[in-house]
Amino acid sequence: MSSIEITVIDREGVATPGIEWDDDESLMECLVRNKYPILASCGGNASCSTCHSYLDPESYEQAGEIDEDEADVLDSLMDDEREPTSRLTCQVVWDEDLEGAEVRIGPF
């Protein structure tokens, strides 16, 4: 199994570098395993926004295309919650190019 390290910024703005993300996990699963408050109400099916977070711009570009289901959910977010680098972490798949990514946990 391969893994990469990412930095996670919690809702209080505290950054924790060195969070290990395993290649058999979505970003959401990594965050949940590391005890971040991700509800994941839909179980990773891109039908809620409880795993919404923000990626740093470079990682956002490397994280792959947003499909129609994810886009619909992101479009339903309040304007003050949506940012240009918003993603549903359940839809972000592991990629070695995401080594060093910064992930900021979105609001509830």
N, CA, C and O atoms as a Tinker XYZ file with bonds, in Angstrom:
   432  protein
     1  N      0.850000   -1.180000    0.000000    73     2
     2  CA     0.000000    0.000000    0.000000    64     1     3
     3  C      0.890000    1.236000    0.000000    63     2     4     5
     4  O      1.916000    1.275000    0.680000    81     3
     5  N      0.494000    2.232000   -0.760000    73     3     6
     6  CA     1.206000    3.504000   -0.814000    64     5     7
     7  C      0.435000    4.554000   -0.038000    63     6     8     9
     8  O     -0.770000    4.421000    0.176000    81     7
     9  N      1.129000    5.590000    0.378000    73     7    10
    10  CA     0.467000    6.701000    1.047000    64     9    11
    11  C      1.216000    7.988000    0.734000    63    10    12    13
    12  O      2.376000    7.978000    0.322000    81    11
    13  N      0.522000    9.079000    0.942000    73    11    14
    14  CA     1.105000   10.410000    0.818000    64    13    15
    15  C      0.768000   11.173000    2.090000    63    14    16    17
    16  O     -0.073000   10.740000    2.877000    81    15
    17  N      1.422000   12.300000    2.287000    73    15    18
    18  CA     1.122000   13.145000    3.433000    64    17    19
    19  C      0.480000   14.437000    2.957000    63    18    20    21
    20  O      0.889000   15.033000    1.960000    81    19
    21  N     -0.539000   14.853000    3.705000    73    19    22
    22  CA    -1.238000   16.096000    3.421000    64    21    23
    23  C     -1.286000   16.915000    4.708000    63    22    24    25
    24  O     -1.020000   16.405000    5.797000    81    23
    25  N     -1.626000   18.178000    4.564000    73    23    26
    26  CA    -1.863000   19.051000    5.712000    64    25    27
    27  C     -3.353000   19.308000    5.789000    63    26    28    29
    28  O     -3.987000   19.640000    4.787000    81    27
    29  N     -3.914000   19.153000    6.985000    73    27    30
    30  CA    -5.339000   19.402000    7.188000    64    29    31
    31  C     -5.480000   20.605000    8.115000    63    30    32    33
    32  O     -4.832000   20.688000    9.158000    81    31
    33  N     -6.340000   21.529000    7.709000    73    31    34
    34  CA    -6.624000   22.728000    8.500000    64    33    35
    35  C     -8.047000   22.583000    9.014000    63    34    36    37
    36  O     -8.997000   22.505000    8.235000    81    35
    37  N     -8.183000   22.547000   10.338000    73    35    38
    38  CA    -9.512000   22.323000   10.919000    64    37    39
    39  C    -10.336000   23.611000   10.914000    63    38    40    41
    40  O     -9.868000   24.651000   10.450000    81    39
    41  N    -11.542000   23.538000   11.422000    73    39    42
    42  CA   -12.460000   24.680000   11.387000    64    41    43
    43  C    -12.007000   25.838000   12.270000    63    42    44    45
    44  O    -12.483000   26.963000   12.115000    81    43
    45  N    -11.098000   25.569000   13.187000    73    43    46
    46  CA   -10.550000   26.629000   14.035000    64    45    47
    47  C     -9.304000   27.255000   13.408000    63    46    48    49
    48  O     -8.735000   28.191000   13.969000    81    47
    49  N     -8.881000   26.750000   12.261000    73    47    50
    50  CA    -7.719000   27.289000   11.567000    64    49    51
    51  C     -6.403000   26.648000   11.966000    63    50    52    53
    52  O     -5.339000   27.131000   11.578000    81    51
    53  N     -6.456000   25.560000   12.742000    73    51    54
    54  CA    -5.243000   24.867000   13.172000    64    53    55
    55  C     -4.803000   23.892000   12.080000    63    54    56    57
    56  O     -5.555000   23.004000   11.679000    81    55
    57  N     -3.572000   24.078000   11.611000    73    55    58
    58  CA    -3.022000   23.221000   10.562000    64    57    59
    59  C     -2.251000   22.063000   11.170000    63    58    60    61
    60  O     -1.440000   22.253000   12.077000    81    59
    61  N     -2.508000   20.864000   10.669000    73    59    62
    62  CA    -1.797000   19.666000   11.098000    64    61    63
    63  C     -1.134000   19.041000    9.876000    63    62    64    65
    64  O     -1.799000   18.401000    9.062000    81    63
    65  N      0.185000   19.230000    9.751000    73    63    66
    66  CA     0.894000   18.592000    8.639000    64    65    67
    67  C      1.135000   17.117000    8.932000    63    66    68    69
    68  O      1.012000   16.674000   10.074000    81    67
    69  N      1.476000   16.367000    7.902000    73    67    70
    70  CA     1.875000   14.975000    8.080000    64    69    71
    71  C      0.739000   13.989000    8.251000    63    70    72    73
    72  O      0.955000   12.880000    8.741000    81    71
    73  N     -0.477000   14.371000    7.853000    73    71    74
    74  CA    -1.602000   13.433000    7.900000    64    73    75
    75  C     -1.412000   12.433000    6.756000    63    74    76    77
    76  O     -1.277000   12.827000    5.598000    81    75
    77  N     -1.403000   11.158000    7.083000    73    75    78
    78  CA    -1.167000   10.115000    6.087000    64    77    79
    79  C     -2.467000    9.739000    5.383000    63    78    80    81
    80  O     -3.470000    9.428000    6.025000    81    79
    81  N     -2.430000    9.773000    4.049000    73    79    82
    82  CA    -3.570000    9.428000    3.203000    64    81    83
    83  C     -3.182000    8.185000    2.408000    63    82    84    85
    84  O     -2.277000    8.223000    1.575000    81    83
    85  N     -3.881000    7.084000    2.680000    73    83    86
    86  CA    -3.584000    5.806000    2.035000    64    85    87
    87  C     -4.246000    5.707000    0.666000    63    86    88    89
    88  O     -5.305000    6.286000    0.426000    81    87
    89  N     -3.602000    4.965000   -0.221000    73    87    90
    90  CA    -4.057000    4.889000   -1.615000    64    89    91
    91  C     -5.370000    4.140000   -1.816000    63    90    92    93
    92  O     -5.922000    4.163000   -2.916000    81    91
    93  N     -5.878000    3.482000   -0.791000    73    91    94
    94  CA    -7.162000    2.790000   -0.920000    64    93    95
    95  C     -8.321000    3.598000   -0.342000    63    94    96    97
    96  O     -9.414000    3.067000   -0.146000    81    95
    97  N     -8.083000    4.885000   -0.067000    73    95    98
    98  CA    -9.096000    5.735000    0.560000    64    97    99
    99  C     -9.427000    6.929000   -0.333000    63    98   100   101
   100  O     -8.597000    7.405000   -1.108000    81    99
   101  N    -10.666000    7.395000   -0.196000    73    99   102
   102  CA   -10.995000    8.717000   -0.712000    64   101   103
   103  C    -10.461000    9.724000    0.305000    63   102   104   105
   104  O    -10.079000    9.351000    1.414000    81   103
   105  N    -10.437000   10.972000   -0.070000    73   103   106
   106  CA   -10.005000   11.995000    0.881000    64   105   107
   107  C    -10.937000   12.019000    2.087000    63   106   108   109
   108  O    -10.478000   12.202000    3.215000    81   107
   109  N    -12.226000   11.837000    1.871000    73   107   110
   110  CA   -13.188000   11.796000    2.971000    64   109   111
   111  C    -12.846000   10.679000    3.954000    63   110   112   113
   112  O    -12.856000   10.894000    5.166000    81   111
   113  N    -12.549000    9.506000    3.445000    73   111   114
   114  CA   -12.215000    8.379000    4.322000    64   113   115
   115  C    -10.955000    8.661000    5.131000    63   114   116   117
   116  O    -10.865000    8.281000    6.298000    81   115
   117  N     -9.991000    9.322000    4.519000    73   115   118
   118  CA    -8.773000    9.708000    5.230000    64   117   119
   119  C     -9.110000   10.660000    6.379000    63   118   120   121
   120  O     -8.625000   10.488000    7.498000    81   119
   121  N     -9.939000   11.661000    6.099000    73   119   122
   122  CA   -10.298000   12.639000    7.126000    64   121   123
   123  C    -11.071000   11.988000    8.263000    63   122   124   125
   124  O    -10.821000   12.281000    9.432000    81   123
   125  N    -11.998000   11.117000    7.933000    73   123   126
   126  CA   -12.774000   10.416000    8.962000    64   125   127
   127  C    -11.863000    9.528000    9.805000    63   126   128   129
   128  O    -11.966000    9.517000   11.032000    81   127
   129  N    -10.979000    8.790000    9.158000    73   127   130
   130  CA   -10.050000    7.917000    9.891000    64   129   131
   131  C     -9.175000    8.709000   10.858000    63   130   132   133
   132  O     -8.794000    8.209000   11.916000    81   131
   133  N     -8.863000    9.936000   10.486000    73   131   134
   134  CA    -8.030000   10.785000   11.328000    64   133   135
   135  C     -8.847000   11.644000   12.289000    63   134   136   137
   136  O     -8.339000   12.617000   12.847000    81   135
   137  N    -10.110000   11.282000   12.476000    73   135   138
   138  CA   -10.998000   11.865000   13.488000    64   137   139
   139  C    -11.373000   13.327000   13.241000    63   138   140   141
   140  O    -11.667000   14.061000   14.185000    81   139
   141  N    -11.364000   13.753000   11.969000    73   139   142
   142  CA   -11.863000   15.081000   11.647000    64   141   143
   143  C    -13.384000   15.017000   11.577000    63   142   144   145
   144  O    -13.939000   13.983000   11.205000    81   143
   145  N    -14.072000   16.112000   11.931000    73   143   146
   146  CA   -15.539000   16.089000   12.029000    64   145   147
   147  C    -16.231000   16.152000   10.665000    63   146   148   149
   148  O    -16.855000   17.151000   10.309000    81   147
   149  N    -16.103000   15.071000    9.925000    73   147   150
   150  CA   -16.757000   14.937000    8.625000    64   149   151
   151  C    -17.938000   13.995000    8.824000    63   150   152   153
   152  O    -17.753000   12.825000    9.160000    81   151
   153  N    -19.145000   14.500000    8.619000    73   151   154
   154  CA   -20.327000   13.671000    8.859000    64   153   155
   155  C    -20.508000   12.582000    7.806000    63   154   156   157
   156  O    -20.891000   11.460000    8.138000    81   155
   157  N    -20.242000   12.894000    6.564000    73   155   158
   158  CA   -20.384000   11.919000    5.472000    64   157   159
   159  C    -21.764000   11.268000    5.493000    63   158   160   161
   160  O    -21.891000   10.046000    5.421000    81   159
   161  N    -22.782000   12.097000    5.592000    73   159   162
   162  CA   -24.158000   11.611000    5.734000    64   161   163
   163  C    -24.604000   10.689000    4.608000    63   162   164   165
   164  O    -25.387000    9.769000    4.844000    81   163
   165  N    -24.120000   10.914000    3.389000    73   163   166
   166  CA   -24.561000   10.096000    2.256000    64   165   167
   167  C    -23.661000    8.888000    2.026000    63   166   168   169
   168  O    -23.885000    8.117000    1.093000    81   167
   169  N    -22.654000    8.719000    2.862000    73   167   170
   170  CA   -21.770000    7.568000    2.722000    64   169   171
   171  C    -20.820000    7.652000    1.544000    63   170   172   173
   172  O    -20.324000    6.629000    1.072000    81   171
   173  N    -20.562000    8.856000    1.063000    73   171   174
   174  CA   -19.618000    9.012000   -0.035000    64   173   175
   175  C    -20.223000    8.958000   -1.412000    63   174   176   177
   176  O    -19.522000    8.670000   -2.382000    81   175
   177  N    -21.508000    9.228000   -1.524000    73   175   178
   178  CA   -22.201000    9.135000   -2.806000    64   177   179
   179  C    -22.439000   10.474000   -3.498000    63   178   180   181
   180  O    -23.213000   10.550000   -4.451000    81   179
   181  N    -21.781000   11.525000   -3.026000    73   179   182
   182  CA   -21.905000   12.865000   -3.625000    64   181   183
   183  C    -23.352000   13.347000   -3.671000    63   182   184   185
   184  O    -23.774000   13.965000   -4.648000    81   183
   185  N    -24.104000   13.066000   -2.618000    73   183   186
   186  CA   -25.485000   13.534000   -2.600000    64   185   187
   187  C    -25.796000   14.418000   -1.395000    63   186   188   189
   188  O    -26.955000   14.762000   -1.165000    81   187
   189  N    -24.775000   14.787000   -0.626000    73   187   190
   190  CA   -24.934000   15.751000    0.462000    64   189   191
   191  C    -23.690000   16.642000    0.435000    63   190   192   193
   192  O    -22.832000   16.471000   -0.430000    81   191
   193  N    -23.586000   17.547000    1.328000    73   191   194
   194  CA   -22.395000   18.410000    1.338000    64   193   195
   195  C    -21.660000   18.337000    2.672000    63   194   196   197
   196  O    -20.887000   19.235000    3.007000    81   195
   197  N    -21.899000   17.273000    3.434000    73   195   198
   198  CA   -21.310000   17.199000    4.771000    64   197   199
   199  C    -19.825000   16.851000    4.772000    63   198   200   201
   200  O    -19.205000   16.814000    5.835000    81   199
   201  N    -19.250000   16.598000    3.612000    73   199   202
   202  CA   -17.798000   16.379000    3.514000    64   201   203
   203  C    -17.128000   17.511000    2.742000    63   202   204   205
   204  O    -15.972000   17.391000    2.339000    81   203
   205  N    -17.846000   18.598000    2.539000    73   203   206
   206  CA   -17.334000   19.744000    1.779000    64   205   207
   207  C    -16.094000   20.318000    2.448000    63   206   208   209
   208  O    -16.084000   20.568000    3.653000    81   207
   209  N    -15.061000   20.520000    1.660000    73   207   210
   210  CA   -13.822000   21.141000    2.127000    64   209   211
   211  C    -13.217000   21.935000    0.985000    63   210   212   213
   212  O    -13.739000   21.947000   -0.130000    81   211
   213  N    -12.108000   22.599000    1.280000    73   211   214
   214  CA   -11.416000   23.429000    0.306000    64   213   215
   215  C    -10.009000   22.893000    0.108000    63   214   216   217
   216  O     -9.330000   22.556000    1.077000    81   215
   217  N     -9.572000   22.811000   -1.126000    73   215   218
   218  CA    -8.209000   22.399000   -1.441000    64   217   219
   219  C     -7.389000   23.632000   -1.782000    63   218   220   221
   220  O     -7.929000   24.651000   -2.213000    81   219
   221  N     -6.074000   23.531000   -1.585000    73   219   222
   222  CA    -5.223000   24.614000   -2.060000    64   221   223
   223  C     -5.320000   24.636000   -3.589000    63   222   224   225
   224  O     -5.612000   23.605000   -4.196000    81   223
   225  N     -5.081000   25.787000   -4.222000    73   223   226
   226  CA    -5.303000   25.891000   -5.669000    64   225   227
   227  C     -4.561000   24.859000   -6.515000    63   226   228   229
   228  O     -5.138000   24.315000   -7.457000    81   227
   229  N     -3.317000   24.582000   -6.208000    73   227   230
   230  CA    -2.564000   23.611000   -7.005000    64   229   231
   231  C     -3.169000   22.217000   -6.888000    63   230   232   233
   232  O     -3.307000   21.508000   -7.885000    81   231
   233  N     -3.527000   21.829000   -5.676000    73   231   234
   234  CA    -4.122000   20.505000   -5.464000    64   233   235
   235  C     -5.502000   20.412000   -6.100000    63   234   236   237
   236  O     -5.890000   19.365000   -6.618000    81   235
   237  N     -6.235000   21.515000   -6.056000    73   235   238
   238  CA    -7.546000   21.538000   -6.707000    64   237   239
   239  C     -7.405000   21.192000   -8.192000    63   238   240   241
   240  O     -8.194000   20.416000   -8.730000    81   239
   241  N     -6.409000   21.765000   -8.841000    73   239   242
   242  CA    -6.183000   21.500000  -10.255000    64   241   243
   243  C     -5.778000   20.046000  -10.504000    63   242   244   245
   244  O     -6.108000   19.482000  -11.547000    81   243
   245  N     -5.070000   19.442000   -9.559000    73   243   246
   246  CA    -4.579000   18.076000   -9.716000    64   245   247
   247  C     -5.595000   17.022000   -9.290000    63   246   248   249
   248  O     -5.397000   15.834000   -9.546000    81   247
   249  N     -6.668000   17.437000   -8.650000    73   247   250
   250  CA    -7.607000   16.487000   -8.049000    64   249   251
   251  C     -8.603000   15.887000   -9.029000    63   250   252   253
   252  O     -9.471000   15.117000   -8.616000    81   251
   253  N     -8.509000   16.206000  -10.278000    73   251   254
   254  CA    -9.415000   15.609000  -11.246000    64   253   255
   255  C    -10.669000   16.434000  -11.452000    63   254   256   257
   256  O    -10.951000   17.380000  -10.716000    81   255
   257  N    -11.401000   16.052000  -12.462000    73   255   258
   258  CA   -12.611000   16.773000  -12.854000    64   257   259
   259  C    -13.738000   16.581000  -11.837000    63   258   260   261
   260  O    -13.839000   15.540000  -11.187000    81   259
   261  N    -14.560000   17.583000  -11.718000    73   259   262
   262  CA   -15.781000   17.499000  -10.909000    64   261   263
   263  C    -16.881000   16.964000  -11.809000    63   262   264   265
   264  O    -17.161000   17.533000  -12.864000    81   263
   265  N    -17.511000   15.859000  -11.387000    73   263   266
   266  CA   -18.573000   15.303000  -12.225000    64   265   267
   267  C    -19.893000   16.037000  -11.959000    63   266   268   269
   268  O    -19.968000   16.899000  -11.084000    81   267
   269  N    -20.907000   15.690000  -12.707000    73   267   270
   270  CA   -22.191000   16.392000  -12.651000    64   269   271
   271  C    -22.840000   16.301000  -11.268000    63   270   272   273
   272  O    -23.389000   17.291000  -10.784000    81   271
   273  N    -22.786000   15.129000  -10.624000    73   271   274
   274  CA   -23.399000   14.978000   -9.307000    64   273   275
   275  C    -22.720000   15.877000   -8.281000    63   274   276   277
   276  O    -23.387000   16.553000   -7.497000    81   275
   277  N    -21.388000   15.880000   -8.291000    73   275   278
   278  CA   -20.666000   16.736000   -7.349000    64   277   279
   279  C    -20.952000   18.210000   -7.638000    63   278   280   281
   280  O    -21.157000   18.994000   -6.711000    81   279
   281  N    -20.966000   18.586000   -8.904000    73   279   282
   282  CA   -21.246000   19.976000   -9.277000    64   281   283
   283  C    -22.618000   20.414000   -8.781000    63   282   284   285
   284  O    -22.774000   21.536000   -8.298000    81   283
   285  N    -23.615000   19.536000   -8.896000    73   283   286
   286  CA   -24.963000   19.866000   -8.422000    64   285   287
   287  C    -24.974000   20.130000   -6.918000    63   286   288   289
   288  O    -25.610000   21.075000   -6.452000    81   287
   289  N    -24.267000   19.291000   -6.163000    73   287   290
   290  CA   -24.220000   19.478000   -4.709000    64   289   291
   291  C    -23.469000   20.762000   -4.366000    63   290   292   293
   292  O    -23.915000   21.534000   -3.516000    81   291
   293  N    -22.344000   20.991000   -5.016000    73   291   294
   294  CA   -21.588000   22.222000   -4.755000    64   293   295
   295  C    -22.410000   23.455000   -5.123000    63   294   296   297
   296  O    -22.322000   24.479000   -4.445000    81   295
   297  N    -23.201000   23.372000   -6.178000    73   295   298
   298  CA   -24.051000   24.493000   -6.576000    64   297   299
   299  C    -25.125000   24.797000   -5.539000    63   298   300   301
   300  O    -25.639000   25.914000   -5.497000    81   299
   301  N    -25.469000   23.826000   -4.704000    73   299   302
   302  CA   -26.502000   24.031000   -3.694000    64   301   303
   303  C    -25.968000   24.689000   -2.417000    63   302   304   305
   304  O    -26.747000   25.040000   -1.530000    81   303
   305  N    -24.645000   24.858000   -2.320000    73   303   306
   306  CA   -24.067000   25.487000   -1.140000    64   305   307
   307  C    -24.430000   26.968000   -1.089000    63   306   308   309
   308  O    -24.652000   27.603000   -2.120000    81   307
   309  N    -24.486000   27.500000    0.117000    73   307   310
   310  CA   -24.699000   28.933000    0.290000    64   309   311
   311  C    -23.508000   29.669000   -0.324000    63   310   312   313
   312  O    -22.389000   29.157000   -0.326000    81   311
   313  N    -23.752000   30.857000   -0.837000    73   311   314
   314  CA   -22.688000   31.624000   -1.489000    64   313   315
   315  C    -21.482000   31.857000   -0.593000    63   314   316   317
   316  O    -20.349000   31.873000   -1.072000    81   315
   317  N    -21.716000   32.039000    0.712000    73   315   318
   318  CA   -20.594000   32.299000    1.617000    64   317   319
   319  C    -19.832000   31.027000    1.980000    63   318   320   321
   320  O    -18.792000   31.104000    2.634000    81   319
   321  N    -20.325000   29.864000    1.573000    73   319   322
   322  CA   -19.633000   28.599000    1.824000    64   321   323
   323  C    -18.846000   28.130000    0.607000    63   322   324   325
   324  O    -17.845000   27.429000    0.755000    81   323
   325  N    -19.269000   28.495000   -0.559000    73   323   326
   326  CA   -18.645000   28.036000   -1.806000    64   325   327
   327  C    -17.438000   28.898000   -2.134000    63   326   328   329
   328  O    -17.513000   30.126000   -2.111000    81   327
   329  N    -16.346000   28.255000   -2.435000    73   327   330
   330  CA   -15.133000   28.939000   -2.862000    64   329   331
   331  C    -14.663000   28.305000   -4.167000    63   330   332   333
   332  O    -15.093000   27.202000   -4.503000    81   331
   333  N    -13.793000   28.979000   -4.903000    73   331   334
   334  CA   -13.332000   28.409000   -6.175000    64   333   335
   335  C    -12.669000   27.038000   -6.035000    63   334   336   337
   336  O    -12.623000   26.280000   -7.004000    81   335
   337  N    -12.158000   26.706000   -4.852000    73   335   338
   338  CA   -11.485000   25.408000   -4.677000    64   337   339
   339  C    -12.311000   24.442000   -3.825000    63   338   340   341
   340  O    -11.764000   23.510000   -3.236000    81   339
   341  N    -13.619000   24.662000   -3.761000    73   339   342
   342  CA   -14.502000   23.755000   -3.022000    64   341   343
   343  C    -14.556000   22.388000   -3.690000    63   342   344   345
   344  O    -14.631000   22.284000   -4.915000    81   343
   345  N    -14.518000   21.347000   -2.874000    73   343   346
   346  CA   -14.692000   19.971000   -3.347000    64   345   347
   347  C    -15.447000   19.180000   -2.284000    63   346   348   349
   348  O    -15.411000   19.504000   -1.096000    81   347
   349  N    -16.130000   18.138000   -2.743000    73   347   350
   350  CA   -16.661000   17.126000   -1.832000    64   349   351
   351  C    -15.536000   16.117000   -1.667000    63   350   352   353
   352  O    -15.092000   15.509000   -2.640000    81   351
   353  N    -15.078000   15.941000   -0.440000    73   351   354
   354  CA   -13.912000   15.077000   -0.236000    64   353   355
   355  C    -14.197000   13.620000   -0.570000    63   354   356   357
   356  O    -13.268000   12.849000   -0.809000    81   355
   357  N    -15.464000   13.235000   -0.589000    73   355   358
   358  CA   -15.800000   11.854000   -0.966000    64   357   359
   359  C    -15.500000   11.590000   -2.429000    63   358   360   361
   360  O    -15.402000   10.435000   -2.844000    81   359
   361  N    -15.354000   12.645000   -3.214000    73   359   362
   362  CA   -15.120000   12.496000   -4.651000    64   361   363
   363  C    -13.665000   12.728000   -5.040000    63   362   364   365
   364  O    -13.311000   12.626000   -6.214000    81   363
   365  N    -12.825000   13.040000   -4.061000    73   363   366
   366  CA   -11.409000   13.256000   -4.341000    64   365   367
   367  C    -10.677000   11.942000   -4.106000    63   366   368   369
   368  O    -10.590000   11.466000   -2.974000    81   367
   369  N    -10.156000   11.364000   -5.171000    73   367   370
   370  CA    -9.461000   10.082000   -5.080000    64   369   371
   371  C     -7.963000   10.304000   -4.897000    63   370   372   373
   372  O     -7.401000   11.308000   -5.332000    81   371
   373  N     -7.345000    9.339000   -4.244000    73   371   374
   374  CA    -5.914000    9.392000   -3.966000    64   373   375
   375  C     -5.128000    9.474000   -5.271000    63   374   376   377
   376  O     -5.432000    8.794000   -6.251000    81   375
   377  N     -4.125000   10.315000   -5.250000    73   375   378
   378  CA    -3.200000   10.418000   -6.378000    64   377   379
   379  C     -1.879000   10.889000   -5.798000    63   378   380   381
   380  O     -1.851000   11.815000   -4.988000    81   379
   381  N     -0.794000   10.267000   -6.201000    73   379   382
   382  CA     0.506000   10.644000   -5.636000    64   381   383
   383  C      0.840000   12.104000   -5.914000    63   382   384   385
   384  O      1.647000   12.694000   -5.195000    81   383
   385  N      0.239000   12.700000   -6.941000    73   383   386
   386  CA     0.461000   14.118000   -7.231000    64   385   387
   387  C     -0.152000   15.032000   -6.173000    63   386   388   389
   388  O      0.132000   16.230000   -6.152000    81   387
   389  N     -0.983000   14.481000   -5.300000    73   387   390
   390  CA    -1.590000   15.280000   -4.226000    64   389   391
   391  C     -0.720000   15.305000   -2.962000    63   390   392   393
   392  O     -1.132000   15.848000   -1.937000    81   391
   393  N      0.465000   14.725000   -3.033000    73   391   394
   394  CA     1.423000   14.809000   -1.927000    64   393   395
   395  C      1.597000   16.274000   -1.529000    63   394   396   397
   396  O      1.855000   17.126000   -2.379000    81   395
   397  N      1.456000   16.562000   -0.242000    73   395   398
   398  CA     1.637000   17.915000    0.269000    64   397   399
   399  C      0.414000   18.806000    0.150000    63   398   400   401
   400  O      0.482000   19.989000    0.480000    81   399
   401  N     -0.703000   18.263000   -0.314000    73   399   402
   402  CA    -1.923000   19.061000   -0.454000    64   401   403
   403  C     -2.334000   19.662000    0.888000    63   402   404   405
   404  O     -2.086000   19.090000    1.949000    81   403
   405  N     -2.969000   20.832000    0.811000    73   403   406
   406  CA    -3.583000   21.437000    1.984000    64   405   407
   407  C     -5.089000   21.344000    1.830000    63   406   408   409
   408  O     -5.650000   21.748000    0.812000    81   407
   409  N     -5.732000   20.809000    2.846000    73   407   410
   410  CA    -7.175000   20.620000    2.858000    64   409   411
   411  C     -7.733000   21.385000    4.048000    63   410   412   413
   412  O     -7.360000   21.123000    5.192000    81   411
   413  N     -8.627000   22.332000    3.780000    73   411   414
   414  CA    -9.276000   23.088000    4.851000    64   413   415
   415  C    -10.707000   22.579000    4.985000    63   414   416   417
   416  O    -11.485000   22.620000    4.032000    81   415
   417  N    -11.040000   22.100000    6.175000    73   415   418
   418  CA   -12.368000   21.546000    6.429000    64   417   419
   419  C    -13.418000   22.648000    6.268000    63   418   420   421
   420  O    -13.277000   23.737000    6.824000    81   419
   421  N    -14.461000   22.354000    5.509000    73   419   422
   422  CA   -15.530000   23.321000    5.295000    64   421   423
   423  C    -16.473000   23.409000    6.484000    63   422   424   425
   424  O    -16.409000   22.590000    7.402000    81   423
   425  N    -17.347000   24.407000    6.462000    73   423   426
   426  CA   -18.320000   24.564000    7.553000    64   425   427
   427  C    -19.359000   23.453000    7.518000    63   426   428   429
   428  O    -19.536000   22.773000    6.507000    81   427
   429  N    -20.037000   23.286000    8.637000    73   427   430
   430  CA   -21.106000   22.282000    8.684000    64   429   431
   431  C    -22.232000   22.677000    7.777000    63   430   432
   432  O    -23.227000   21.958000    7.679000    81   431
